[in-house]
Amino acid sequence: MNRRTAAVAILLLWVAALGWLIREHYWQPRATLLADAALRIPPGATYYSLLLGGQQIGVASNQVDTLPESIRVEDLILLEIPALGTLQRVEARTEAVLSRTLRLESFRAFLRGDGVRFGAEGTVSGDTLLTVAIESAESRQTLVVPLEREIVLPALLPLHLVFGTEPQVGETYAVRLFDPLLLEERDVGVTILAESTLVVPDSATFDRAAGLWVAARWDTLQAWHMTQDMGGLSVEAWVDELGQVIQATSPVGFRMERTAFEIAFENFRDGAATAADIETGLGSDIIRRTAIASNVALETGDIDELRVRLEGVDLSGFDLSGGRQMLRGDTLVIRREAEEQLRPDPDRHSPELVRQVGRYLQPDPLIQSRDPRVEALARQIVGRRRDDERKVALINDWVHENIEKRVTVTVPSAVQVLETRRGDCNEHTVLFVALARAAGVPARTAAGLVYVGGNFYYHAWPEVYLSGWVAVDPTLGQLPADAAHLRFTIGGLARQVELIRLIGRLHLQVVQTED
């Protein structure tokens, strides 16, 4: 059973949007002001407590070293996420080297969880070319990204706004981000909401009675209140006059607070919380917190048609219509594919159709369909069969039966899943898609909600092209997937991050079902 997508998406939001500490790139329009600001950047480190529901679940740090010819920025996030009775420990780290005029020269980033590491290294050539090397398991790929504008670290986004734009309350600044962990660019709008003063712990002392480090002295800081809007997601932060984050909050209840090192790191280390401890403190684990209760009980795996009313969120930008789904006003209609839709399209090799679906036969950075190990396994599974319907069934069965169902929080790739043989929905999906493409069947990733045991959970699954796009689910072992799969996005992890704007806002009401 897969319930992992919520944890992954929330972590990616935290890494990619909340912190402004771990992202890798930011487009800069005012080089002169930023270059002047760079001369005034002081070396030093700031520390943060990461909270969920008022309880500490992690720590973060930002360190800046000013060297004669460059500026080195290091960001670290450590999280312990309770998920279905287990404690998922995740480490995300970025290191970047900038010139003395704040031009990004190189970076390294990695995300480690459940013993699996995903990494990316990048180098900027002039102002026109970014070369990124991606490493997952023993697979290494290189991407070349043409640049239209200069890029800098989003870790310096607050600095850019403070020194490079002379922020004014009420003004909105448009920027463009590129995230090497998600391998995606996206537009962001930052609005200055207010200007005020905040106090933060300046130093700490150990309280023997409480057994905790507590604030010894406080510092008063002038700060701007900013909101970051990214595709409907809104993240708020307070930033001081030196361009450093003081505190930030996300829509799902995550909070980051600047504090003294001992209060953040020592208290977190000495707390040694277990999954049960954190779950008790939060009231539930991260996956159950994001579940959406169904107003009626459904039969998992047996639903042929489902009509669901979606309320409470702006549905624009989601992939709700097409194929098995149709959006009528606020009502989403999903019809499970009929048997005849599972037969391959006799014109699938026509030039027009190849243009439409041909890219879904090609490898992607995390879907290494031309890796010799993936190709060998695909041949082993499908043998000499030429029928695409049978190939899909065999691959679906193999992934369902051979990948251990286990909550993991990382950035999955096909070769990594092939090596570890464990994971949740994203692991099952990327491996299936890679195997299907290696076997000559167009395949892509979809994500949204799935009904399991009385609730709708965030979930990912593949779609394959036969006589049209057909949803399958190797995690749950369904072919085709039942109509209780509500697709919101098509694409990889970068698109799945968009699901976060549904959490806590989407109201879902089942209005009709057919078995």
PyMOL commands that set and color helices and strands:
alter all, ss='L'
color gray80, all
select helices_A, chain A and resi 5-18+31-38+154-164+261-271+275-282+286-289+339-342+351-361+372-382+388-402+414-420+425-438+493-502
alter helices_A, ss='H'
color red, helices_A
select strands_A, chain A and resi 25-27+44-52+55-66+70-83+86-99+104-113+116-125+129-136+139-146+151-152+172-179+184-207+212-230+233-240+245-249+254-259+292-293+305-311+325-328+331-335+404-405+422-423+443-452+455-465+469-471+485-490+507-514
alter strands_A, ss='S'
color yellow, strands_A
deselect
rebuild
show_as cartoon
